[in-house]
């Protein structure tokens, strides 16, 4: 789920029947730190649908998606030598406060 994350978020918002513009704010209210382990968007979508059917909270699932993307991206960055100075996010995804918070968490827990 790394690189071109906008489409990933569109798929997940659609699967969860949530407005794409709301997923960041909603995820800030998470109570449970769920793990989304699939890397492939299709498998991650299936995992998310399973979490919904298991009764997991929407906010928890959304935060899990953000954290999964942030953690996997940090894993790739670390394989390339890690963060040397600053991190800059580009594109539309940084407008999502949930993913920005997950990134900050990932950067402080490296």
N, C-alpha and C positions, 0 to 999 in steps of 0.2 A: 504494500500500500504506500509506496514511496514515489515521489516525483509526480507531477500532474495530479495533485490531490483534489483539485476542484471537482473533477468527475467522480471521484470516490465519495465526496460529500454529497453530491447530487443523488447518487445511487442510494446512499444510506438515508438521506432525508426522505426520499421517495419510499423506501422500504418501511420507514418508521412513520410515514404519513405526517411529516413535520415540515413546516416552511423552512427552506434552506437558510433564510436570514435569521431564524430563531434558534438554530442548534447551538450556537456559541453561548448565548445567554442561558439557555436551558441547562446546558452541561455544568454551569457554575454551581448549580444546586444539587450536585451529586451527593449521595450518602455512602455509596458502596463503590469501591475501586475495582470494577470488573476488568477482566483481561480479555481482549480480542486477539486471538492468536494467529488468525489467518492472514497471510500476506496478500493473496490474490483477492481482488475486489469481489468477485463472484462468491468465493468461499466465505469471505468476511460478511457479505450480505446474508448468506445462509446462516452463519453463526449468530448474527444480529437477530434474525427472524426466530431462531431457536431461543435466544435469550428473552425475547418478547413472550414467546409461548410458555416459557418457564416462570413468567410473572416478574421478571426483573424490571426495575424502574427505568423510564425513558431517560431521565437525567443521568442515571448511572451508565446506561448503554452509550449515550452520546459522549460522556467523558471517557469511557473505555475506547471509543473510536479515536478520539483526539489523542489520547495517551499512546495508543498503538502506533499511530502515524508518527508522532513525535519520537517515540522510543526507537522505531525502526530507522527513521531518518538519522537519529544520533548514532545508531549502530553503523550506518554507512559512512557517516562523517568520521567516526573514530577509526574505521578501517583505513581511511585516507590520511590519518595523522591527527585527527581531532580538531577541536576548535582552537585556533591560535589567538584570536582577538575578539572581534565582534561577530555577531550573527545577524544577518539581514535576511528577512523574509520578503519575497516579492510575489506579485500577482494578487489575486483576490482573496486567497486564503487568510492572509494576515488581518483581514477585516473581521475575522471570526475570533472573538475574545477567548472562546474555549480552547481553540488550538494554540493561541498565543500563550495562555496559561500553562497548557500541557507542555509546550516547548520550554518554557521557563523552568518548569519542574524537571524536565529531562536534562536540561543544562546544569542544574544545581545538583543532580543526583548521578553525575557521570563519574 
